[in-house]
Amino acid sequence: MLFLHVTTRIEGDADQGLLQEKGGRGFPTLLFLDADGEILAKPADRSIAGFSQMADLLIEVARLEGQAERSTDGEVRLLVAEIRLGRVSLEEARQRIEGIEDLSDAQAAQLDATLLDLEIQAGIDSIQSKAQVAALGERFAEMAEAGFAIYDFFFPG
């Protein structure tokens, strides 16, 4: 669904409150909507590159979901894409990983890295107090000491 919100009151416009209904707060608010106006994804990166990457992920998910049977590689790619789109919780991701058979070392490493990103984001999203910030900092330090690439989450590339 193509939609452009113009911040001018237009009499008779049925979608006058759509930006607010969809959770838009700032400008630009970028969303991918399906034909029914349901949100498919909210790009966190508001750059052209970020928007393009999100579009590519949505195309990849649609292609993989359309396959009657998926290989292990297809299952891994679908799960990684869905995690990056914010469609899969940490617990659901862990359960789905357990159900994927015959993972190669490279696939397992890719899932571990993606799961780490999801775990870090879930921790950040759950913060409601200074004490939780401190506890999360300690958890990140433990993870870094165990060899997880925490730095890569905060400073990718």
Secondary structure, 3 states (H helix, E strand, C coil): CCCCCCCCCCCCCCCCCHHHHCCCCCCCCCCEECCCCCEEECCCCCCHHHHHHHHHHHHHHHHHHCCCCCCHHHHHHHHHHHHHCCCCCHHHHHHHHHCCCCCCHHHHHHHHHHHHHHHHHHHHHCCCCHHHHHHHHHHHHHHHHCCCCHHHHHCCC
